[in-house]
Amino acid sequence: MKTILYSLLLSAGISITACGGQKPATNECSSFLVSYATDVKPILDNNCASSCHSAAKHAAGIDFSSYEKVKSIAGESRFLGSIRHLAGFSAMPKKAAQLSDSSIKVVNCWIQNGMKE
C-alpha cells in the first residue's frame, strides 16, 4: 500500500514540476522590426522579382515590382505557403532552392507585424 501511495505522489510531483517550468509561447516576431524597403524588398528582388515576378514578366499574374503590389498578395496564404514549400502550394522560387530560414522569417515577421513599408 505504501508503495502505491509513494508512486502516486511521485507521479503527481513530476507532473506538477514538468508543467511549472514551461513559459507561455511568445510571438517570435513581436520584437523583430522588419520593413519592406530595408528587409523584404532585397529578398524578393534577389529571388523573385528579378527573374519571374517583375513588372515586365509577372509570372502567374504576380508582380513584385512595388510595395503596394507585394502587400496586396502577401496576405494570401499562397504567398507564405509557396515560399515555405508547403504541400499544396507551388514551391517558390521555382526550380531553385528554398529561401533560407532567416529570409523566410523576415518575410513572415513582416507580414505578422503589419507589412510596414
TAMO-V470818 format. One record per backbone hydrogen bond with DSSP energy under -1.0 kcal/mol. NH is the residue of the N-H (numbers start at 0). CO is the residue of the C=O. If there is no record, write none. Layout:
BEGIN
NH:CO, NH:CO
END
This chain:
BEGIN
4:0, 5:1, 6:2, 7:3, 8:4, 9:5, 10:6, 11:7, 12:8, 13:9, 14:10, 15:11, 16:12, 17:13, 18:14, 19:15, 20:16, 21:18, 29:26, 31:28, 35:115, 38:34, 39:34, 40:35, 43:39, 44:40, 45:41, 46:42, 47:43, 48:43, 49:44, 51:47, 52:47, 57:53, 58:51, 60:57, 61:58, 63:52, 69:65, 70:66, 71:67, 73:69, 75:72, 78:75, 80:76, 81:77, 82:78, 83:79, 85:80, 88:85, 91:81, 95:92, 103:99, 104:100, 105:101, 106:102, 107:103, 108:104, 109:105, 110:106, 111:107, 112:108, 113:110, 114:109
END
